[in-house]
Amino acid sequence: MSIALKDNIKPISYIKSNAAAMLRYVNEHKNPMIITQNGEAKAIVMDIETYQQNEDALALLGILRLAEDDAAKGFVYSVDEVFDEIQKEIDEIQKETDSGKNKHPGSFSKQRCLRS
């Protein structure tokens, strides 16, 4: 998506007299509106959907950064190690189910877990 920022710069006085039109514009075009005060950019108005997408993208980037940090520290596991741990958990829950001590309500079968 290409944003022509120069077309989306408005002085604060524009908000005062055209708030509804400005909101309609940012929601229809999905482009942010830059608000200036005394000739300087001071704020951005954007539609909520774009804002949420930006927040989600930033959160994902944060998770990726944490994962990269863990990998750099050697906190990594092979696929086999991960699946072995999952299998141990499944086996433990199955034992609890078979003995009637299942802390997890409902039917829980190993085959059902492996298919999911």
Secondary structure by P-SEA (a helix, b strand, c coil): ccccccccccccccccccaaaaaaaaaaacbbbbbbcccccccccccaaaaaaaaaaaaaaaaaaaaaaaaaacccccaaaaaaaaaaaaaaaaaaaaaccccccccccaaaaaac
